[in-house]
């Protein structure tokens, strides 16, 4: 059972990293390292951007739950 949690945790972590990287659209490499134009203008998320935002939230919650389950059942 511990192997299933580990495999699910690896898949979830890869998907979470991919969704976070996809959200930094148009920022370039400067945004990934902390530089670049941050901008103070709030824009509403629409379409694919909103869907990707919610997928990232769901993946982060799933990652947290899987981590807790792995710790609880791993002992």
QUIJOGI-V89436 format. One record per residue. N is the residue number from 1. RES is the residue in one letter. NEAR is the number of other ideal C-beta (glycine too) atoms within 8 Angstrom. Layout:
N,RES,NEAR
N,RES,NEAR
//
This chain:
1,X,5
2,X,8
3,X,6
4,X,7
5,X,13
6,X,9
7,X,8
8,X,9
9,X,12
10,X,8
11,X,8
12,X,12
13,X,9
14,X,8
15,X,9
16,X,12
17,X,8
18,X,8
19,X,12
20,X,9
21,X,8
22,X,8
23,X,10
24,X,8
25,X,6
26,X,3
27,X,9
28,X,7
29,X,5
30,X,9
31,X,10
32,X,9
33,X,6
34,X,5
35,X,5
36,X,8
37,X,5
38,X,4
39,X,4
40,X,3
41,X,4
42,X,3
43,X,4
44,X,4
45,X,6
46,X,5
47,X,5
48,X,5
49,X,10
50,X,9
51,X,8
52,X,11
53,X,10
54,X,8
55,X,9
56,X,12
57,X,8
58,X,8
59,X,12
60,X,9
61,X,8
62,X,9
63,X,12
64,X,8
65,X,8
66,X,12
67,X,9
68,X,8
69,X,9
70,X,12
71,X,8
72,X,7
73,X,9
74,X,7
75,X,4
//
